[in-house]
Amino acid sequence: MRTKNNFLVATLNVGGSQEAGVYAEALIEEHGCSVVGVTETHCKMEGKVRTRYPQLGAPRPGPHGDKGHGGVALIFSAGVEFRLLFKRAEKNFQIIVAQVGKVMVSVAYISPSATMRGGEGNEVRRCMEALQTYSRGPSIAMGDWNARNKLWDRKTSPRGRFLVSWMDKHGWKPHWLDGNTCITYNGMSNIDLFLSKAIPVGEVVSPTGLWDGNLQHKPVVTYVPVRAPKVCYRDIVSVKQKADPSFMGNVRIEYNMTLPTLIMRLRSCTSGRELDTIYESTASALSNPWKKRVRVDTIQTNFWSEKLKQMAKTRKNYIKERRNRKTKVT
């Protein structure tokens, strides 16, 4: 369950289902997930998963621009602040890395056809190197890796052996469901995993829902025991306020104080931590003038009897109804 001090992440292979957005929304709304990593979206290059929630997509198209097998997407619950760090969609693997709060969240899909030859032809290695390069600090990666190892499955494949050695080398840990995540006519396997680095991860579970009996893969969910992601300001200033010369003058002052020193600060930056600090301070300064000042309404309590309270409510509703009819209240 999502609380103030943790947030849920989930991954689900939808196998090209047109209801991918419906499944993701169920994980967000019914199970409280903040981030859902969807694999095998089978979207066109310009297409997205059909959902009302914000998303980042890396679709893999076919040779003629039609729908291609594979493709991944990160879908975020309403109000979660995120930033895209990296995405790549190649023929046999797709990956997205985003920053959610102070955690790097990734989703990846590696096709069973991905090669493991040496050099540049090793598609599995290229995908994992991209994950390592852009996952600085606390990180969690999820997806369908199509890798089997006796640590989490019934047998070990060459890709599973490589994945374990790669994690040992770079400080990642695997987290898996106690059971099978993929059931097909060919058999059962456990290939939908979470990988974590420099952050603890909770128990991995598989919730029940609309996907039961409709998909070959089960969704897997876990939680990250850190503070919940920041929430974006949904309310912005009105058009009338933007047109006010004094307001726009204040915006120019804010921008003139921040932008001239930005290039100098970037050139003197020597570490990733300094770069993150510069980004956060600049983003805060540039967005501050546009944030709406929220008025906190006080709750009035009546000290008289319940009967008088009900009469006051009835009178208020009566006046409101008459006002809506645009007639004079007597």
N, C-alpha and C positions, 0 to 999 in steps of 0.2 A: 504493500500500500504506500502511495506517495505521501510523504510527510514533509515537514519543514526542513528536515535534515537528510533526506534522501530523495531520489527520483528513479522511476522505473524506465528501463529500456527493453525493447522487444525486437525480435527478428522473425520474419516469416517469408518463406518461399511460396509465392502464389502461383508459380507455374504458368504464367501468362494469363491468369484469370482476369476477366473484365470487372470482377467485383473486388479487385485489390484494394481500392479506396474504402469500400464498405468494411472489409476486414480490418484495415488500419484504424478506421474510425471506431470500430467496436473495441479494439485494444486500448484506444485513448479514452473513450467515454465510459466503458463498462469496467475496465481493469486499471484505469488511472495511469497509463503509460505516458511519459513525457516525450519520448523519441521512439519511433518505430522504423526499423530498417527492413525494407521490402526488397526481395531479390527475385530475379526472373520476371521483371515487369513486362517484357515483350512490347515496349512502347516504340513508336517511331521517334526519329531524332528530335522532331519538334513537339512531340507529344509528352504528356505527363500522366501520372496516376490521377484518376478522377476522384478528387476529394476536395472538401472545402477548407482543409487545413494547409498551412504553408509547407512547402517541400523543396528539396533539392534532388535533382534527377541526373542520372548518367545512363541514358538509354543506349543500347547497341543496335543499330539498324541493320537491315539486310543489305545486300549488294546494290539494290536498286531503290533504296530509300524506304522500303516497306518495313513491316515489323520484323525485328530480328530476335532470336532467342537470347536470353540473358537480360541485362539491364538491372540497375539498382536505383533505389530512391530512399531518402531519409525524410520522414514525415514527422512534423513537430506539432505538439498540442498547442492550442491557442495561447498566446502570450509568452511562449518560450523564446528567449533571445538566442540567436545562433549566428554563426559566421562561417561562410565557406572558406576552407583552406586549400583544398585540392580535390580535383575529380579527373578521372580518366576512364574512357570507354574504348577498349580494344576488342578484337574479335573474340578472344577466349577469356577475358576477365574485365571486370568493371569495379571501380572503387570510388568512394566519396569519403573525404575527411572533413569534419566540421568541428568548430569549437562551440560548446554549450556550457556557458558559465566558465569555469576553469578546467573543464574536462574536455579532452579531444574524443569525439565520438565518430566512429567509422562504420561503414557497411561495405561489404565486398561480396562478389560472386566470382568464383573461379570455375570455369566449365570443366567437365570431365575430359574434354578434348585439349585442354591447355597442355602445352609441351613442357618437358623438364630437361631439354637438351642444354648443353653448356653454352656459356656466352650470352649474347643478346637474344638468342632464341629461346631462352628459358623464361616462359611467360609466368610461371608460378613465382619464380624468384623476383621478377620485375614487379609483380603485384605486391609482394611482401616488402620489397625495398621501398616502394612508394609509401606503404603504410608506416614503415619505420621512420622515413625521412620527415613526414609531416605530422607525426604523433609525438610532439614534444611535451614532456610532463605527464601528468595523470591521464591515462588513455584507456578506452574500452573499444574494442572492435567486435563486430558481429557479422553474421552472414552464413552463406552456404559455401563451405570451403571444398566440398567433395574430397575430403581427406579422412582416411580411416586409420585409427591406431588403437591398440589394445588398451590404452589408457581410458578411452571413452567408447570403444566399439568392440565388436567380437573378433576382429582381425586387423592386421596392419597392412596398409598399402604403401608403395614407395613415396607417394605424396604425403601420407601421414607421418612416415619416418622423417621426411625432410622438414615438415612443419614442426615437429617436436624438437629437432636439432636447431632449427632457426629460432624458436622461442627460447631455448636454453641459452643460445648465444646472445640474444638481444634483451633478455630480461622480461619476457612475456610469460603469462600463465594461462592455461586453458581452463574453461569452465563449461560443463556440459550437463545435459539432462540425464537423469538416471533412467534410461530407457531409449527407445528408438524415436527419432524425429522424422524419418522418411520411411513410408511403407508403400511399396509398389508391387507389381506382379512379378518383378525379378527378385524380391526379397525385402529385407528391412536393414536399415543402417542408421547411424547416429552421426550426421555430418553438419548439422546446424549448431555452431559453437559460438561462445564468447571468448575473446582473448583480452587480457587486461595487463596493464603495465603501471606500476607505481600507484596503484589504487586498489583497495579491497572491494570485492564483489560479493553480493549476497547469494542466497540459494537460487538455483535455476529451476524454474517450474514451467509447466505447460498448461495454460488455462483452457477451459472448454468454451465453445462459442459457435458462431455461424460456420466456421471452417470445418467443423467435424463432419467427416464423410464427403466433403466437397473438394478437399485438397489432398495431395499426396504427402505434404509436409505438415507438421505441427508447428504452431508458434511457440517460441521459447522466450521466457521473460525472466529478468533478474533486476536487482536494484543496486544503485551505486550510493553508498552511505556518505554522501557529501551534501552540502547545502543545495537546496533545489535551485534550478537555473533562475536567472533574473527574468523579470517580466517586462516586456516592452510597454511603453506608453501607448495605449490604444487611442486615447483622445488627443488630438492636436488642436492648435489654435484655429479659430474660425476664420472664414474668408474676410469677414468684416475687420477682424483684428489685423490680418495680414495687410489690408489696404490702409491701415492707419500709419501715417508718415512717422510718427514718434516711435511706433513699434519697430518699423523697418530700420529706423535709425539706430535703435538699440541692437538689432541684429547685426548691422554693419560694424558697430563698435566691437561686438563679441568676435566677429570674424577677423577684423583687423588686428586684434590682440593675439589671435591664435595662429593664423596662417603664415605671416611673415617669418616666424621662427621655426616652422615645421621642417623645412628642408635642412636647416642647420642642425636641428636635433637628430634628424634621420642620418645625416652624414657622420655625426659623432657617435652614433649607436655602435656598440661593440658586442652585444649579446642579444639572444632572443628575448630574455626577460626585459631588457631595456626597451626593445621594440614593442613588446606587449604593453608596457607602461605608457609609451608614447601614443600607441593606438587608443588605449582606454581614455587617456586625458584629452586627446584631440576629439574623439567621438563625443565625449561628454560635453566639451565646450561648444562644439558645433550644433549639437542637438538641444542644448539647454534652452535657447530662446524659443524653441518651437513646442516645448512641453507645456501642456495646459495645467494651470494651477487648479488643483482639485479642491473644491469647497467641501468641507466636512460639515454635514448637517447634524445638528444636535437633536436628540430624541426628546421631545417634550412629554412629560408625564403629568396627567391631570390629578389634582388632589381631591376633586369632588367625587360624588358618588358614581357608580357604574351607570345608573339611569341617566344622569346628566351627560356623562361621557357619550352614551349612545345617541342622545338627542343632538349633541354637538356634531357628531359624525353624520347624522341624517341631514342636518341643516347644511353642512358643508357639501354633501353630495347633491342636495337640491339646488344650491347656488351654482355649483359647477355645471349641472345639467341645463339650467336656465341660461347660463352664459354661453354654453355651446349652441344653444338655439338662437343666440343673438337677440334675446328679448330682455327687456329691462326687469331687473329683480326688484320687487316691491316688498 
